[in-house]
Every structure is written in structure tokens, then in C-alpha cells.
Amino acid sequence: MVMENIANMKVDSGKIFLTGLLGDEKTINGIIQEIKLLEHKILITEKA
């Protein structure tokens, strides 16, 4: 698991920018593989 309680997710130039409920931030160089709305999950594959 990369991050819990994500408040905002932005994709730009092949990077995924995540912001948590408390303002913590994380940047991932990857691709969104799948979004499971009923399970509240976003599956991301990191680029090498």
C-alpha cells in the first residue's frame, strides 16, 4: 500500500500526484492500472 485516505489524485506527464486528508503528499512515476470503486481501491503500476 502506497497511501491511505487520499483526498486528491492528479495525473500529469506520466506522474501521479497524491494528497492525503492531512495534506501529506506523494508522487509516483506510474500508470493507473485499475480503479475499484466499490472496494475503494486504486491499483497503480510503477514505471521502471
PDBQT receptor file of N, H, CA, C and O in Angstrom, charges set to zero:
ATOM      1  N   MET A   1       0.844  -1.165   0.000  1.00  0.00    +0.000 N 
ATOM      2  CA  MET A   1       0.000   0.000   0.000  1.00  0.00    +0.000 C 
ATOM      3  C   MET A   1       0.896   1.238   0.000  1.00  0.00    +0.000 C 
ATOM      4  O   MET A   1       1.840   1.341   0.784  1.00  0.00    +0.000 OA
ATOM      5  N   VAL A   2       0.587   2.151  -0.876  1.00  0.00    +0.000 N 
ATOM      6  H   VAL A   2      -0.179   2.067  -1.513  1.00  0.00    +0.000 HD
ATOM      7  CA  VAL A   2       1.368   3.379  -1.011  1.00  0.00    +0.000 C 
ATOM      8  C   VAL A   2       0.858   4.455  -0.070  1.00  0.00    +0.000 C 
ATOM      9  O   VAL A   2       1.642   5.126   0.601  1.00  0.00    +0.000 OA
ATOM     10  N   MET A   3      -0.461   4.618  -0.024  1.00  0.00    +0.000 N 
ATOM     11  H   MET A   3      -1.098   4.073  -0.570  1.00  0.00    +0.000 HD
ATOM     12  CA  MET A   3      -1.027   5.710   0.772  1.00  0.00    +0.000 C 
ATOM     13  C   MET A   3      -2.484   5.406   1.102  1.00  0.00    +0.000 C 
ATOM     14  O   MET A   3      -3.203   4.815   0.295  1.00  0.00    +0.000 OA
ATOM     15  N   GLU A   4      -2.913   5.813   2.294  1.00  0.00    +0.000 N 
ATOM     16  H   GLU A   4      -2.329   6.293   2.949  1.00  0.00    +0.000 HD
ATOM     17  CA  GLU A   4      -4.312   5.671   2.691  1.00  0.00    +0.000 C 
ATOM     18  C   GLU A   4      -4.971   7.041   2.755  1.00  0.00    +0.000 C 
ATOM     19  O   GLU A   4      -4.292   8.065   2.835  1.00  0.00    +0.000 OA
ATOM     20  N   ASN A   5      -6.279   7.051   2.719  1.00  0.00    +0.000 N 
ATOM     21  H   ASN A   5      -6.830   6.219   2.653  1.00  0.00    +0.000 HD
ATOM     22  CA  ASN A   5      -7.073   8.276   2.884  1.00  0.00    +0.000 C 
ATOM     23  C   ASN A   5      -6.669   9.384   1.919  1.00  0.00    +0.000 C 
ATOM     24  O   ASN A   5      -6.342  10.496   2.336  1.00  0.00    +0.000 OA
ATOM     25  N   ILE A   6      -6.694   9.074   0.644  1.00  0.00    +0.000 N 
ATOM     26  H   ILE A   6      -6.959   8.171   0.306  1.00  0.00    +0.000 HD
ATOM     27  CA  ILE A   6      -6.332  10.043  -0.391  1.00  0.00    +0.000 C 
ATOM     28  C   ILE A   6      -7.492  11.004  -0.616  1.00  0.00    +0.000 C 
ATOM     29  O   ILE A   6      -8.627  10.586  -0.847  1.00  0.00    +0.000 OA
ATOM     30  N   ALA A   7      -7.193  12.291  -0.546  1.00  0.00    +0.000 N 
ATOM     31  H   ALA A   7      -6.271  12.630  -0.359  1.00  0.00    +0.000 HD
ATOM     32  CA  ALA A   7      -8.204  13.322  -0.759  1.00  0.00    +0.000 C 
ATOM     33  C   ALA A   7      -8.190  13.823  -2.196  1.00  0.00    +0.000 C 
ATOM     34  O   ALA A   7      -9.220  14.258  -2.711  1.00  0.00    +0.000 OA
ATOM     35  N   ASN A   8      -7.023  13.765  -2.851  1.00  0.00    +0.000 N 
ATOM     36  H   ASN A   8      -6.187  13.412  -2.432  1.00  0.00    +0.000 HD
ATOM     37  CA  ASN A   8      -6.906  14.279  -4.213  1.00  0.00    +0.000 C 
ATOM     38  C   ASN A   8      -5.864  13.467  -4.978  1.00  0.00    +0.000 C 
ATOM     39  O   ASN A   8      -4.823  13.100  -4.432  1.00  0.00    +0.000 OA
ATOM     40  N   MET A   9      -6.159  13.191  -6.255  1.00  0.00    +0.000 N 
ATOM     41  H   MET A   9      -7.004  13.489  -6.698  1.00  0.00    +0.000 HD
ATOM     42  CA  MET A   9      -5.219  12.499  -7.124  1.00  0.00    +0.000 C 
ATOM     43  C   MET A   9      -5.186  13.233  -8.453  1.00  0.00    +0.000 C 
ATOM     44  O   MET A   9      -6.229  13.505  -9.048  1.00  0.00    +0.000 OA
ATOM     45  N   LYS A  10      -3.975  13.555  -8.917  1.00  0.00    +0.000 N 
ATOM     46  H   LYS A  10      -3.128  13.335  -8.433  1.00  0.00    +0.000 HD
ATOM     47  CA  LYS A  10      -3.798  14.275 -10.178  1.00  0.00    +0.000 C 
ATOM     48  C   LYS A  10      -2.760  13.534 -11.004  1.00  0.00    +0.000 C 
ATOM     49  O   LYS A  10      -1.727  13.115 -10.482  1.00  0.00    +0.000 OA
ATOM     50  N   VAL A  11      -3.036  13.372 -12.308  1.00  0.00    +0.000 N 
ATOM     51  H   VAL A  11      -3.875  13.713 -12.732  1.00  0.00    +0.000 HD
ATOM     52  CA  VAL A  11      -2.099  12.729 -13.222  1.00  0.00    +0.000 C 
ATOM     53  C   VAL A  11      -1.595  13.782 -14.192  1.00  0.00    +0.000 C 
ATOM     54  O   VAL A  11      -2.379  14.496 -14.817  1.00  0.00    +0.000 OA
ATOM     55  N   ASP A  12      -0.249  13.873 -14.311  1.00  0.00    +0.000 N 
ATOM     56  H   ASP A  12       0.388  13.293 -13.803  1.00  0.00    +0.000 HD
ATOM     57  CA  ASP A  12       0.351  14.857 -15.207  1.00  0.00    +0.000 C 
ATOM     58  C   ASP A  12       1.702  14.340 -15.682  1.00  0.00    +0.000 C 
ATOM     59  O   ASP A  12       2.560  13.995 -14.869  1.00  0.00    +0.000 OA
ATOM     60  N   SER A  13       1.890  14.287 -16.980  1.00  0.00    +0.000 N 
ATOM     61  H   SER A  13       1.193  14.567 -17.641  1.00  0.00    +0.000 HD
ATOM     62  CA  SER A  13       3.172  13.898 -17.593  1.00  0.00    +0.000 C 
ATOM     63  C   SER A  13       3.682  12.545 -17.098  1.00  0.00    +0.000 C 
ATOM     64  O   SER A  13       4.872  12.391 -16.826  1.00  0.00    +0.000 OA
ATOM     65  N   GLY A  14       2.794  11.580 -16.982  1.00  0.00    +0.000 N 
ATOM     66  H   GLY A  14       1.827  11.706 -17.203  1.00  0.00    +0.000 HD
ATOM     67  CA  GLY A  14       3.198  10.239 -16.576  1.00  0.00    +0.000 C 
ATOM     68  C   GLY A  14       3.454  10.072 -15.092  1.00  0.00    +0.000 C 
ATOM     69  O   GLY A  14       3.922   9.018 -14.662  1.00  0.00    +0.000 OA
ATOM     70  N   LYS A  15       3.157  11.087 -14.305  1.00  0.00    +0.000 N 
ATOM     71  H   LYS A  15       2.777  11.943 -14.654  1.00  0.00    +0.000 HD
ATOM     72  CA  LYS A  15       3.337  11.001 -12.856  1.00  0.00    +0.000 C 
ATOM     73  C   LYS A  15       1.986  11.143 -12.171  1.00  0.00    +0.000 C 
ATOM     74  O   LYS A  15       1.097  11.840 -12.661  1.00  0.00    +0.000 OA
ATOM     75  N   ILE A  16       1.846  10.482 -11.043  1.00  0.00    +0.000 N 
ATOM     76  H   ILE A  16       2.569   9.916 -10.645  1.00  0.00    +0.000 HD
ATOM     77  CA  ILE A  16       0.614  10.534 -10.269  1.00  0.00    +0.000 C 
ATOM     78  C   ILE A  16       0.920  11.255  -8.961  1.00  0.00    +0.000 C 
ATOM     79  O   ILE A  16       1.789  10.837  -8.196  1.00  0.00    +0.000 OA
ATOM     80  N   PHE A  17       0.200  12.334  -8.717  1.00  0.00    +0.000 N 
ATOM     81  H   PHE A  17      -0.506  12.674  -9.339  1.00  0.00    +0.000 HD
ATOM     82  CA  PHE A  17       0.393  13.145  -7.523  1.00  0.00    +0.000 C 
ATOM     83  C   PHE A  17      -0.757  12.869  -6.561  1.00  0.00    +0.000 C 
ATOM     84  O   PHE A  17      -1.922  13.070  -6.904  1.00  0.00    +0.000 OA
ATOM     85  N   LEU A  18      -0.426  12.408  -5.358  1.00  0.00    +0.000 N 
ATOM     86  H   LEU A  18       0.521  12.244  -5.080  1.00  0.00    +0.000 HD
ATOM     87  CA  LEU A  18      -1.427  12.062  -4.355  1.00  0.00    +0.000 C 
ATOM     88  C   LEU A  18      -1.339  13.031  -3.184  1.00  0.00    +0.000 C 
ATOM     89  O   LEU A  18      -0.246  13.394  -2.750  1.00  0.00    +0.000 OA
ATOM     90  N   THR A  19      -2.490  13.446  -2.678  1.00  0.00    +0.000 N 
ATOM     91  H   THR A  19      -3.378  13.151  -3.031  1.00  0.00    +0.000 HD
ATOM     92  CA  THR A  19      -2.554  14.292  -1.486  1.00  0.00    +0.000 C 
ATOM     93  C   THR A  19      -3.501  13.634  -0.493  1.00  0.00    +0.000 C 
ATOM     94  O   THR A  19      -4.634  13.298  -0.836  1.00  0.00    +0.000 OA
ATOM     95  N   GLY A  20      -3.040  13.453   0.726  1.00  0.00    +0.000 N 
ATOM     96  H   GLY A  20      -2.119  13.726   1.005  1.00  0.00    +0.000 HD
ATOM     97  CA  GLY A  20      -3.837  12.825   1.768  1.00  0.00    +0.000 C 
ATOM     98  C   GLY A  20      -4.737  13.818   2.483  1.00  0.00    +0.000 C 
ATOM     99  O   GLY A  20      -4.645  15.026   2.267  1.00  0.00    +0.000 OA
ATOM    100  N   LEU A  21      -5.598  13.300   3.325  1.00  0.00    +0.000 N 
ATOM    101  H   LEU A  21      -5.673  12.318   3.500  1.00  0.00    +0.000 HD
ATOM    102  CA  LEU A  21      -6.535  14.130   4.079  1.00  0.00    +0.000 C 
ATOM    103  C   LEU A  21      -5.833  15.146   4.975  1.00  0.00    +0.000 C 
ATOM    104  O   LEU A  21      -6.363  16.230   5.218  1.00  0.00    +0.000 OA
ATOM    105  N   LEU A  22      -4.654  14.805   5.463  1.00  0.00    +0.000 N 
ATOM    106  H   LEU A  22      -4.223  13.924   5.265  1.00  0.00    +0.000 HD
ATOM    107  CA  LEU A  22      -3.921  15.694   6.360  1.00  0.00    +0.000 C 
ATOM    108  C   LEU A  22      -2.911  16.567   5.618  1.00  0.00    +0.000 C 
ATOM    109  O   LEU A  22      -2.108  17.257   6.247  1.00  0.00    +0.000 OA
ATOM    110  N   GLY A  23      -2.947  16.541   4.279  1.00  0.00    +0.000 N 
ATOM    111  H   GLY A  23      -3.599  15.980   3.769  1.00  0.00    +0.000 HD
ATOM    112  CA  GLY A  23      -2.060  17.386   3.485  1.00  0.00    +0.000 C 
ATOM    113  C   GLY A  23      -0.748  16.737   3.092  1.00  0.00    +0.000 C 
ATOM    114  O   GLY A  23       0.060  17.357   2.400  1.00  0.00    +0.000 OA
ATOM    115  N   ASP A  24      -0.516  15.500   3.520  1.00  0.00    +0.000 N 
ATOM    116  H   ASP A  24      -1.172  14.997   4.082  1.00  0.00    +0.000 HD
ATOM    117  CA  ASP A  24       0.704  14.813   3.120  1.00  0.00    +0.000 C 
ATOM    118  C   ASP A  24       0.658  14.519   1.623  1.00  0.00    +0.000 C 
ATOM    119  O   ASP A  24      -0.409  14.238   1.077  1.00  0.00    +0.000 OA
ATOM    120  N   GLU A  25       1.817  14.584   0.956  1.00  0.00    +0.000 N 
ATOM    121  H   GLU A  25       2.684  14.812   1.400  1.00  0.00    +0.000 HD
ATOM    122  CA  GLU A  25       1.875  14.426  -0.496  1.00  0.00    +0.000 C 
ATOM    123  C   GLU A  25       2.846  13.321  -0.886  1.00  0.00    +0.000 C 
ATOM    124  O   GLU A  25       3.833  13.062  -0.198  1.00  0.00    +0.000 OA
ATOM    125  N   LYS A  26       2.539  12.675  -2.007  1.00  0.00    +0.000 N 
ATOM    126  H   LYS A  26       1.737  12.884  -2.566  1.00  0.00    +0.000 HD
ATOM    127  CA  LYS A  26       3.401  11.625  -2.543  1.00  0.00    +0.000 C 
ATOM    128  C   LYS A  26       3.297  11.673  -4.059  1.00  0.00    +0.000 C 
ATOM    129  O   LYS A  26       2.212  11.863  -4.608  1.00  0.00    +0.000 OA
ATOM    130  N   THR A  27       4.431  11.498  -4.735  1.00  0.00    +0.000 N 
ATOM    131  H   THR A  27       5.312  11.344  -4.289  1.00  0.00    +0.000 HD
ATOM    132  CA  THR A  27       4.466  11.464  -6.195  1.00  0.00    +0.000 C 
ATOM    133  C   THR A  27       4.931  10.086  -6.630  1.00  0.00    +0.000 C 
ATOM    134  O   THR A  27       5.913   9.557  -6.109  1.00  0.00    +0.000 OA
ATOM    135  N   ILE A  28       4.218   9.506  -7.590  1.00  0.00    +0.000 N 
ATOM    136  H   ILE A  28       3.420   9.935  -8.014  1.00  0.00    +0.000 HD
ATOM    137  CA  ILE A  28       4.543   8.174  -8.093  1.00  0.00    +0.000 C 
ATOM    138  C   ILE A  28       4.730   8.264  -9.598  1.00  0.00    +0.000 C 
ATOM    139  O   ILE A  28       3.917   8.867 -10.298  1.00  0.00    +0.000 OA
ATOM    140  N   ASN A  29       5.801   7.663 -10.090  1.00  0.00    +0.000 N 
ATOM    141  H   ASN A  29       6.462   7.172  -9.521  1.00  0.00    +0.000 HD
ATOM    142  CA  ASN A  29       6.035   7.560 -11.523  1.00  0.00    +0.000 C 
ATOM    143  C   ASN A  29       5.394   6.246 -11.964  1.00  0.00    +0.000 C 
ATOM    144  O   ASN A  29       6.022   5.190 -11.887  1.00  0.00    +0.000 OA
ATOM    145  N   GLY A  30       4.150   6.309 -12.423  1.00  0.00    +0.000 N 
ATOM    146  H   GLY A  30       3.640   7.167 -12.486  1.00  0.00    +0.000 HD
ATOM    147  CA  GLY A  30       3.445   5.080 -12.734  1.00  0.00    +0.000 C 
ATOM    148  C   GLY A  30       2.204   5.274 -13.579  1.00  0.00    +0.000 C 
ATOM    149  O   GLY A  30       1.927   6.360 -14.087  1.00  0.00    +0.000 OA
ATOM    150  N   ILE A  31       1.466   4.182 -13.710  1.00  0.00    +0.000 N 
ATOM    151  H   ILE A  31       1.691   3.299 -13.297  1.00  0.00    +0.000 HD
ATOM    152  CA  ILE A  31       0.257   4.126 -14.539  1.00  0.00    +0.000 C 
ATOM    153  C   ILE A  31      -0.889   3.598 -13.679  1.00  0.00    +0.000 C 
ATOM    154  O   ILE A  31      -0.715   2.639 -12.926  1.00  0.00    +0.000 OA
ATOM    155  N   ILE A  32      -2.051   4.222 -13.793  1.00  0.00    +0.000 N 
ATOM    156  H   ILE A  32      -2.192   5.000 -14.404  1.00  0.00    +0.000 HD
ATOM    157  CA  ILE A  32      -3.234   3.704 -13.103  1.00  0.00    +0.000 C 
ATOM    158  C   ILE A  32      -3.691   2.459 -13.851  1.00  0.00    +0.000 C 
ATOM    159  O   ILE A  32      -4.086   2.525 -15.015  1.00  0.00    +0.000 OA
ATOM    160  N   GLN A  33      -3.632   1.329 -13.165  1.00  0.00    +0.000 N 
ATOM    161  H   GLN A  33      -3.311   1.276 -12.219  1.00  0.00    +0.000 HD
ATOM    162  CA  GLN A  33      -3.968   0.046 -13.767  1.00  0.00    +0.000 C 
ATOM    163  C   GLN A  33      -5.471  -0.231 -13.684  1.00  0.00    +0.000 C 
ATOM    164  O   GLN A  33      -6.083  -0.704 -14.642  1.00  0.00    +0.000 OA
ATOM    165  N   GLU A  34      -6.055   0.075 -12.517  1.00  0.00    +0.000 N 
ATOM    166  H   GLU A  34      -5.558   0.460 -11.739  1.00  0.00    +0.000 HD
ATOM    167  CA  GLU A  34      -7.463  -0.263 -12.294  1.00  0.00    +0.000 C 
ATOM    168  C   GLU A  34      -8.007   0.581 -11.142  1.00  0.00    +0.000 C 
ATOM    169  O   GLU A  34      -7.291   0.878 -10.186  1.00  0.00    +0.000 OA
ATOM    170  N   ILE A  35      -9.269   0.960 -11.243  1.00  0.00    +0.000 N 
ATOM    171  H   ILE A  35      -9.851   0.719 -12.020  1.00  0.00    +0.000 HD
ATOM    172  CA  ILE A  35      -9.946   1.673 -10.164  1.00  0.00    +0.000 C 
ATOM    173  C   ILE A  35     -11.143   0.830  -9.743  1.00  0.00    +0.000 C 
ATOM    174  O   ILE A  35     -12.035   0.562 -10.548  1.00  0.00    +0.000 OA
ATOM    175  N   LYS A  36     -11.158   0.415  -8.482  1.00  0.00    +0.000 N 
ATOM    176  H   LYS A  36     -10.433   0.633  -7.829  1.00  0.00    +0.000 HD
ATOM    177  CA  LYS A  36     -12.244  -0.404  -7.945  1.00  0.00    +0.000 C 
ATOM    178  C   LYS A  36     -13.066   0.471  -7.006  1.00  0.00    +0.000 C 
ATOM    179  O   LYS A  36     -12.726   0.614  -5.831  1.00  0.00    +0.000 OA
ATOM    180  N   LEU A  37     -14.124   1.045  -7.506  1.00  0.00    +0.000 N 
ATOM    181  H   LEU A  37     -14.400   0.930  -8.460  1.00  0.00    +0.000 HD
ATOM    182  CA  LEU A  37     -14.916   1.995  -6.731  1.00  0.00    +0.000 C 
ATOM    183  C   LEU A  37     -15.611   1.349  -5.537  1.00  0.00    +0.000 C 
ATOM    184  O   LEU A  37     -15.646   1.937  -4.456  1.00  0.00    +0.000 OA
ATOM    185  N   LEU A  38     -16.156   0.166  -5.712  1.00  0.00    +0.000 N 
ATOM    186  H   LEU A  38     -16.127  -0.311  -6.591  1.00  0.00    +0.000 HD
ATOM    187  CA  LEU A  38     -16.864  -0.486  -4.612  1.00  0.00    +0.000 C 
ATOM    188  C   LEU A  38     -15.929  -0.912  -3.486  1.00  0.00    +0.000 C 
ATOM    189  O   LEU A  38     -16.344  -1.006  -2.331  1.00  0.00    +0.000 OA
ATOM    190  N   GLU A  39     -14.657  -1.171  -3.825  1.00  0.00    +0.000 N 
ATOM    191  H   GLU A  39     -14.320  -1.095  -4.763  1.00  0.00    +0.000 HD
ATOM    192  CA  GLU A  39     -13.672  -1.579  -2.817  1.00  0.00    +0.000 C 
ATOM    193  C   GLU A  39     -12.835  -0.399  -2.329  1.00  0.00    +0.000 C 
ATOM    194  O   GLU A  39     -11.994  -0.558  -1.444  1.00  0.00    +0.000 OA
ATOM    195  N   HIS A  40     -13.061   0.780  -2.902  1.00  0.00    +0.000 N 
ATOM    196  H   HIS A  40     -13.744   0.909  -3.620  1.00  0.00    +0.000 HD
ATOM    197  CA  HIS A  40     -12.309   1.990  -2.545  1.00  0.00    +0.000 C 
ATOM    198  C   HIS A  40     -10.809   1.787  -2.758  1.00  0.00    +0.000 C 
ATOM    199  O   HIS A  40     -10.001   2.136  -1.897  1.00  0.00    +0.000 OA
ATOM    200  N   LYS A  41     -10.438   1.216  -3.923  1.00  0.00    +0.000 N 
ATOM    201  H   LYS A  41     -11.094   0.933  -4.623  1.00  0.00    +0.000 HD
ATOM    202  CA  LYS A  41      -9.034   0.931  -4.223  1.00  0.00    +0.000 C 
ATOM    203  C   LYS A  41      -8.657   1.470  -5.595  1.00  0.00    +0.000 C 
ATOM    204  O   LYS A  41      -9.456   1.448  -6.532  1.00  0.00    +0.000 OA
ATOM    205  N   ILE A  42      -7.425   1.953  -5.693  1.00  0.00    +0.000 N 
ATOM    206  H   ILE A  42      -6.776   1.971  -4.933  1.00  0.00    +0.000 HD
ATOM    207  CA  ILE A  42      -6.843   2.370  -6.963  1.00  0.00    +0.000 C 
ATOM    208  C   ILE A  42      -5.545   1.588  -7.113  1.00  0.00    +0.000 C 
ATOM    209  O   ILE A  42      -4.653   1.697  -6.271  1.00  0.00    +0.000 OA
ATOM    210  N   LEU A  43      -5.435   0.800  -8.176  1.00  0.00    +0.000 N 
ATOM    211  H   LEU A  43      -6.159   0.711  -8.859  1.00  0.00    +0.000 HD
ATOM    212  CA  LEU A  43      -4.242  -0.011  -8.402  1.00  0.00    +0.000 C 
ATOM    213  C   LEU A  43      -3.320   0.717  -9.370  1.00  0.00    +0.000 C 
ATOM    214  O   LEU A  43      -3.721   1.069 -10.480  1.00  0.00    +0.000 OA
ATOM    215  N   ILE A  44      -2.076   0.940  -8.940  1.00  0.00    +0.000 N 
ATOM    216  H   ILE A  44      -1.750   0.654  -8.038  1.00  0.00    +0.000 HD
ATOM    217  CA  ILE A  44      -1.094   1.681  -9.720  1.00  0.00    +0.000 C 
ATOM    218  C   ILE A  44       0.108   0.783  -9.971  1.00  0.00    +0.000 C 
ATOM    219  O   ILE A  44       0.588   0.116  -9.054  1.00  0.00    +0.000 OA
ATOM    220  N   THR A  45       0.603   0.762 -11.219  1.00  0.00    +0.000 N 
ATOM    221  H   THR A  45       0.213   1.304 -11.964  1.00  0.00    +0.000 HD
ATOM    222  CA  THR A  45       1.822   0.052 -11.565  1.00  0.00    +0.000 C 
ATOM    223  C   THR A  45       2.924   1.075 -11.746  1.00  0.00    +0.000 C 
ATOM    224  O   THR A  45       2.792   2.006 -12.540  1.00  0.00    +0.000 OA
ATOM    225  N   GLU A  46       4.028   0.902 -10.997  1.00  0.00    +0.000 N 
ATOM    226  H   GLU A  46       4.135   0.146 -10.352  1.00  0.00    +0.000 HD
ATOM    227  CA  GLU A  46       5.139   1.842 -11.110  1.00  0.00    +0.000 C 
ATOM    228  C   GLU A  46       5.929   1.586 -12.384  1.00  0.00    +0.000 C 
ATOM    229  O   GLU A  46       6.140   0.439 -12.779  1.00  0.00    +0.000 OA
ATOM    230  N   LYS A  47       6.365   2.680 -13.026  1.00  0.00    +0.000 N 
ATOM    231  H   LYS A  47       6.193   3.611 -12.705  1.00  0.00    +0.000 HD
ATOM    232  CA  LYS A  47       7.235   2.578 -14.192  1.00  0.00    +0.000 C 
ATOM    233  C   LYS A  47       8.662   2.373 -13.708  1.00  0.00    +0.000 C 
ATOM    234  O   LYS A  47       9.056   2.871 -12.654  1.00  0.00    +0.000 OA
ATOM    235  N   ALA A  48       9.420   1.638 -14.490  1.00  0.00    +0.000 N 
ATOM    236  H   ALA A  48       9.100   1.233 -15.347  1.00  0.00    +0.000 HD
ATOM    237  CA  ALA A  48      10.831   1.383 -14.125  1.00  0.00    +0.000 C 
ATOM    238  C   ALA A  48      11.700   2.585 -14.385  1.00  0.00    +0.000 C 
ATOM    239  O   ALA A  48      12.905   2.541 -14.135  1.00  0.00    +0.000 OA
TER     240      ALA A  48
